[in-house]
Amino acid sequence: MTRLPSNRGGQSFVEFALIIILFAIVLLSILLILGDDLRTFINDLFQTWFPA
């Protein structure tokens, strides 16, 4: 019985791409939920650090 060469390179690339896509979806969901509060927090922080 002969062994076929495994093509793990393509499979690992697909798994890596799926992880990145999942991370992007989670990050976008968090930004959609906390978007206004996060923007207000960042604006207040910059106003504290760099007063006009």
N, CA, C and O atoms as CSV, one atom per row, in Angstrom:
chain,resi,resn,atom,element,x,y,z
A,1,MET,N,N,0.839,-1.174,0.000
A,1,MET,CA,C,0.000,0.000,0.000
A,1,MET,C,C,0.889,1.245,0.000
A,1,MET,O,O,1.740,1.397,0.877
A,2,THR,N,N,0.702,2.114,-0.958
A,2,THR,CA,C,1.527,3.318,-1.052
A,2,THR,C,C,0.837,4.472,-0.348
A,2,THR,O,O,-0.390,4.548,-0.280
A,3,ARG,N,N,1.642,5.343,0.160
A,3,ARG,CA,C,1.102,6.516,0.843
A,3,ARG,C,C,1.071,7.674,-0.139
A,3,ARG,O,O,2.033,7.924,-0.865
A,4,LEU,N,N,-0.053,8.374,-0.143
A,4,LEU,CA,C,-0.183,9.550,-0.985
A,4,LEU,C,C,0.443,10.744,-0.262
A,4,LEU,O,O,0.342,10.855,0.959
A,5,PRO,N,N,1.084,11.629,-1.014
A,5,PRO,CA,C,1.653,12.808,-0.338
A,5,PRO,C,C,0.549,13.698,0.216
A,5,PRO,O,O,-0.457,13.952,-0.446
A,6,SER,N,N,0.752,14.160,1.428
A,6,SER,CA,C,-0.276,15.003,2.050
A,6,SER,C,C,-0.065,16.448,1.614
A,6,SER,O,O,1.062,16.921,1.472
A,7,ASN,N,N,-1.166,17.120,1.410
A,7,ASN,CA,C,-1.124,18.514,1.010
A,7,ASN,C,C,-1.592,19.358,2.190
A,7,ASN,O,O,-2.687,19.920,2.163
A,8,ARG,N,N,-0.759,19.444,3.227
A,8,ARG,CA,C,-1.130,20.166,4.439
A,8,ARG,C,C,-1.000,21.669,4.282
A,8,ARG,O,O,-1.599,22.423,5.049
A,9,GLY,N,N,-0.222,22.124,3.294
A,9,GLY,CA,C,-0.023,23.555,3.120
A,9,GLY,C,C,-1.308,24.277,2.800
A,9,GLY,O,O,-1.586,25.316,3.399
A,10,GLY,N,N,-2.090,23.777,1.896
A,10,GLY,CA,C,-3.358,24.399,1.538
A,10,GLY,C,C,-4.359,24.357,2.674
A,10,GLY,O,O,-5.101,25.314,2.897
A,11,GLN,N,N,-4.376,23.244,3.392
A,11,GLN,CA,C,-5.323,23.109,4.491
A,11,GLN,C,C,-4.983,24.076,5.619
A,11,GLN,O,O,-5.883,24.684,6.200
A,12,SER,N,N,-3.710,24.227,5.935
A,12,SER,CA,C,-3.349,25.138,7.016
A,12,SER,C,C,-3.623,26.591,6.625
A,12,SER,O,O,-3.975,27.404,7.480
A,13,PHE,N,N,-3.465,26.925,5.339
A,13,PHE,CA,C,-3.780,28.276,4.881
A,13,PHE,C,C,-5.271,28.553,5.026
A,13,PHE,O,O,-5.659,29.645,5.442
A,14,VAL,N,N,-6.104,27.585,4.689
A,14,VAL,CA,C,-7.555,27.765,4.817
A,14,VAL,C,C,-7.938,27.913,6.280
A,14,VAL,O,O,-8.768,28.755,6.621
A,15,GLU,N,N,-7.348,27.113,7.140
A,15,GLU,CA,C,-7.645,27.228,8.571
A,15,GLU,C,C,-7.217,28.591,9.104
A,15,GLU,O,O,-7.941,29.200,9.892
A,16,PHE,N,N,-6.050,29.076,8.684
A,16,PHE,CA,C,-5.569,30.387,9.109
A,16,PHE,C,C,-6.507,31.487,8.617
A,16,PHE,O,O,-6.813,32.419,9.360
A,17,ALA,N,N,-6.960,31.384,7.376
A,17,ALA,CA,C,-7.878,32.384,6.816
A,17,ALA,C,C,-9.206,32.371,7.568
A,17,ALA,O,O,-9.768,33.434,7.830
A,18,LEU,N,N,-9.714,31.204,7.918
A,18,LEU,CA,C,-10.968,31.118,8.670
A,18,LEU,C,C,-10.832,31.739,10.058
A,18,LEU,O,O,-11.761,32.384,10.543
A,19,ILE,N,N,-9.689,31.549,10.691
A,19,ILE,CA,C,-9.475,32.152,12.011
A,19,ILE,C,C,-9.454,33.670,11.894
A,19,ILE,O,O,-10.031,34.364,12.730
A,20,ILE,N,N,-8.789,34.195,10.857
A,20,ILE,CA,C,-8.743,35.645,10.666
A,20,ILE,C,C,-10.135,36.199,10.365
A,20,ILE,O,O,-10.499,37.258,10.876
A,21,ILE,N,N,-10.908,35.505,9.554
A,21,ILE,CA,C,-12.269,35.948,9.238
A,21,ILE,C,C,-13.128,35.941,10.500
A,21,ILE,O,O,-13.894,36.877,10.729
A,22,LEU,N,N,-13.012,34.905,11.314
A,22,LEU,CA,C,-13.768,34.841,12.560
A,22,LEU,C,C,-13.372,35.975,13.501
A,22,LEU,O,O,-14.234,36.589,14.131
A,23,PHE,N,N,-12.079,36.255,13.600
A,23,PHE,CA,C,-11.602,37.357,14.436
A,23,PHE,C,C,-12.152,38.691,13.935
A,23,PHE,O,O,-12.538,39.538,14.741
A,24,ALA,N,N,-12.194,38.888,12.618
A,24,ALA,CA,C,-12.718,40.135,12.051
A,24,ALA,C,C,-14.206,40.289,12.356
A,24,ALA,O,O,-14.662,41.389,12.668
A,25,ILE,N,N,-14.961,39.199,12.267
A,25,ILE,CA,C,-16.397,39.254,12.557
A,25,ILE,C,C,-16.634,39.613,14.024
A,25,ILE,O,O,-17.504,40.427,14.335
A,26,VAL,N,N,-15.860,39.005,14.920
A,26,VAL,CA,C,-16.004,39.300,16.340
A,26,VAL,C,C,-15.635,40.753,16.624
A,26,VAL,O,O,-16.329,41.434,17.378
A,27,LEU,N,N,-14.544,41.230,16.022
A,27,LEU,CA,C,-14.125,42.611,16.227
A,27,LEU,C,C,-15.163,43.596,15.704
A,27,LEU,O,O,-15.465,44.586,16.370
A,28,LEU,N,N,-15.710,43.339,14.527
A,28,LEU,CA,C,-16.747,44.219,13.992
A,28,LEU,C,C,-18.004,44.199,14.848
A,28,LEU,O,O,-18.648,45.233,15.026
A,29,SER,N,N,-18.356,43.051,15.374
A,29,SER,CA,C,-19.523,42.974,16.255
A,29,SER,C,C,-19.318,43.808,17.512
A,29,SER,O,O,-20.223,44.520,17.949
A,30,ILE,N,N,-18.132,43.718,18.088
A,30,ILE,CA,C,-17.841,44.510,19.282
A,30,ILE,C,C,-17.894,45.998,18.960
A,30,ILE,O,O,-18.437,46.783,19.737
A,31,LEU,N,N,-17.332,46.390,17.815
A,31,LEU,CA,C,-17.357,47.801,17.444
A,31,LEU,C,C,-18.770,48.292,17.176
A,31,LEU,O,O,-19.092,49.439,17.489
A,32,LEU,N,N,-19.617,47.450,16.603
A,32,LEU,CA,C,-20.998,47.856,16.366
A,32,LEU,C,C,-21.767,48.018,17.675
A,32,LEU,O,O,-22.608,48.908,17.801
A,33,ILE,N,N,-21.477,47.161,18.639
A,33,ILE,CA,C,-22.189,47.221,19.913
A,33,ILE,C,C,-21.683,48.400,20.761
A,33,ILE,O,O,-22.479,49.129,21.352
A,34,LEU,N,N,-20.358,48.580,20.815
A,34,LEU,CA,C,-19.772,49.589,21.695
A,34,LEU,C,C,-19.285,50.828,20.946
A,34,LEU,O,O,-18.538,51.625,21.514
A,35,GLY,N,N,-19.679,51.006,19.714
A,35,GLY,CA,C,-19.131,52.056,18.869
A,35,GLY,C,C,-19.253,53.447,19.437
A,35,GLY,O,O,-18.256,54.163,19.523
A,36,ASP,N,N,-20.454,53.856,19.829
A,36,ASP,CA,C,-20.657,55.215,20.347
A,36,ASP,C,C,-19.952,55.430,21.675
A,36,ASP,O,O,-19.331,56.471,21.891
A,37,ASP,N,N,-20.045,54.447,22.569
A,37,ASP,CA,C,-19.382,54.573,23.862
A,37,ASP,C,C,-17.865,54.611,23.699
A,37,ASP,O,O,-17.179,55.368,24.384
A,38,LEU,N,N,-17.353,53.796,22.796
A,38,LEU,CA,C,-15.921,53.764,22.560
A,38,LEU,C,C,-15.436,55.072,21.947
A,38,LEU,O,O,-14.380,55.576,22.328
A,39,ARG,N,N,-16.185,55.627,21.009
A,39,ARG,CA,C,-15.808,56.903,20.393
A,39,ARG,C,C,-15.819,58.021,21.437
A,39,ARG,O,O,-14.919,58.861,21.448
A,40,THR,N,N,-16.818,58.040,22.308
A,40,THR,CA,C,-16.888,59.044,23.368
A,40,THR,C,C,-15.704,58.906,24.318
A,40,THR,O,O,-15.101,59.903,24.716
A,41,PHE,N,N,-15.373,57.677,24.678
A,41,PHE,CA,C,-14.234,57.443,25.568
A,41,PHE,C,C,-12.931,57.924,24.942
A,41,PHE,O,O,-12.131,58.578,25.611
A,42,ILE,N,N,-12.707,57.613,23.672
A,42,ILE,CA,C,-11.479,58.022,22.992
A,42,ILE,C,C,-11.421,59.542,22.860
A,42,ILE,O,O,-10.361,60.139,23.050
A,43,ASN,N,N,-12.550,60.172,22.535
A,43,ASN,CA,C,-12.564,61.635,22.437
A,43,ASN,C,C,-12.251,62.285,23.777
A,43,ASN,O,O,-11.489,63.251,23.830
A,44,ASP,N,N,-12.825,61.771,24.856
A,44,ASP,CA,C,-12.540,62.307,26.182
A,44,ASP,C,C,-11.071,62.108,26.559
A,44,ASP,O,O,-10.452,62.980,27.169
A,45,LEU,N,N,-10.529,60.961,26.190
A,45,LEU,CA,C,-9.131,60.680,26.478
A,45,LEU,C,C,-8.215,61.638,25.729
A,45,LEU,O,O,-7.262,62.156,26.310
A,46,PHE,N,N,-8.484,61.881,24.453
A,46,PHE,CA,C,-7.665,62.810,23.675
A,46,PHE,C,C,-7.823,64.247,24.152
A,46,PHE,O,O,-6.871,65.026,24.111
A,47,GLN,N,N,-9.030,64.601,24.607
A,47,GLN,CA,C,-9.223,65.947,25.149
A,47,GLN,C,C,-8.417,66.131,26.437
A,47,GLN,O,O,-7.936,67.227,26.723
A,48,THR,N,N,-8.275,65.069,27.198
A,48,THR,CA,C,-7.484,65.137,28.427
A,48,THR,C,C,-5.998,65.256,28.102
A,48,THR,O,O,-5.288,66.056,28.711
A,49,TRP,N,N,-5.526,64.456,27.138
A,49,TRP,CA,C,-4.112,64.450,26.784
A,49,TRP,C,C,-3.687,65.692,26.008
A,49,TRP,O,O,-2.606,66.232,26.240
A,50,PHE,N,N,-4.542,66.145,25.084
A,50,PHE,CA,C,-4.216,67.258,24.197
A,50,PHE,C,C,-5.311,68.320,24.246
A,50,PHE,O,O,-6.121,68.418,23.325
A,51,PRO,N,N,-5.338,69.114,25.314
A,51,PRO,CA,C,-6.394,70.141,25.394
A,51,PRO,C,C,-6.201,71.198,24.304
A,51,PRO,O,O,-5.075,71.553,23.953
A,52,ALA,N,N,-7.302,71.681,23.789
A,52,ALA,CA,C,-7.243,72.646,22.691
A,52,ALA,C,C,-6.930,74.038,23.196
A,52,ALA,O,O,-6.842,74.977,22.404
